[in-house]
């Protein structure tokens, strides 16, 4: 299994023909050979997925729907192992139906899976969703 950094994953997802951006020909050949090799599994951890979704949405201005399609491609790819895949899928579903950032959705879902009753936040939007609690909202 080969771990992928955000910069490699993004190029693989959105610009597979543009590997030469800031790379030498030998670096490009090594990466392409690895990505195209048979029987190679790639590992995407939670930080890489959170960074990727942020860049897709904030820097590349992809719609939430398009970001969800990219997440689906990764979550259901035969040669990609996504860390915390159950939490990732739950976060993706929450992200799709709300206007909360993917990283916040992921934080809450990973915390719930770790046994937390909720995740404290100052984010009013997130504080209204299951798994979060706005610290400014009195409990009653």
Protein Blocks (a to p, Z undefined) as FASTA:
>chain_A
ZZddfklmmmmmmmmmlmmgopafklmmmmmmmmmpghiacdddfklmmmmmmmmmmmno
pafklmmmmmmmmmmgfkbccehklmmmmmmmmmmmmccdfklmmmmmmmmmnopabdcd
fbfklmmpghiacfklccZZ
